């Protein structure tokens, strides 16, 4: 209601801006990027610095789409951290379950997936998370579905033991990767041709990013935003989230 | 399935332990605390060090119950970080919405609340989170419901602008508190008798803990676990979550 009030108060301003253009816009934060202001300043909704609508930077702001695959037993922070980061980067996020039946994450939270594997649209990035990962990694239908999307998937992002799912889909062969600290040896056994690292927040192989356990997904997501939108954007999001302990570059970027 | 296999392999061992007792148990992590082993070691499920079932520490492990109130527009990391922490501390967490209609958090994730305000059971701790907080703070029915539970609520925990909800319920009067960095002034205006601090991860007033924005909820939750279960337990959870940047004591504990 507070934001609604601010928006109502700003309506005349918006009307002027829309008539006179080009105006100033809030960089996409997933909530207020459709509003146009007639002068520079700060977005009253999220505190971001407004940018010129028609600057050269605008083409960079095309939203990436990202599919969050959720299964019963998904670790809640594994996906919630990246969801927070990617939503402020303006990514178009949707959730997919094997079916549309509610998924219970962390044994507690009941989530209704947006899509099932029968009707999920393509996405630029496929994201998979840890927890009871064998629910997904051990399900031939799910693995087959992930493989079937490979031609249209530009990138993969795994958090924690979500790496086992990518491994089962054959996506980690011969790559340098990481996973949850208690699962380093078992991932190495599951994907013998991979080099599985410990003590690294994430490993970026270009098309495939794997992160360490649970909270490391936040760092991996910020790294992906930095890669796609620039380090300043990642730092802005980290500050907004008060993730002030974020240190850029705490992962490994494998030279292609 | 991997864990199921481990459990099946351990079944004879468990049987022996249950006959001979007292045995060793995994400290509660919300997933594996019902298993009894006949010798010390490491929990094969979560990697925790097993403890004697009948040691003096066991009475400390009685679960706290915690009510997570969710509304449309709740910030996802605000509640997911604490949910992760509290679940590994063995707290009994349930979610409540105004009704049982699915709640959309972060504009993306559709969550089915366990209870509505009509049928939610009492809880030791009431937790409230930021986002479009006026959806809850501006709803007299919700505020009235929170007030009606006060006699049975031992503690309150707010993250980010969730503090506005506690403020509207009259719970922050004359306290030292904190909130999201962009909302310090507006919370001060909303609760003139409170002292609203910036640049602190959390403020603990004894019965009421308020945290700074979004990711600071993780630190506040770890602080609450440290308070109720000891710093070693909070550190164990932080390590498990690979939240290795956790620094105990980055909040303010107000002397009572």
Interface residues (C-beta under 8 A of the other chain):
Chain A: X1 X2 X3 X30 X31 X46 X47 X75 X76 X77 X80 X81 X83 X84 X87 X93 X94 X95 X102 X106 X107 X108 X109 X110 X111 X112 X114 X132 X134 X135 X138 X180 X181 X182 X186 X212 X213 X214 X215 X216 X218 X240 X241 X242 X243 X245
Chain B: X1 X2 X3 X30 X31 X46 X47 X75 X76 X77 X80 X81 X83 X84 X87 X93 X94 X95 X102 X106 X107 X108 X109 X110 X111 X112 X114 X132 X134 X135 X138 X180 X181 X182 X186 X212 X213 X214 X215 X216 X218 X240 X241 X242 X243 X245
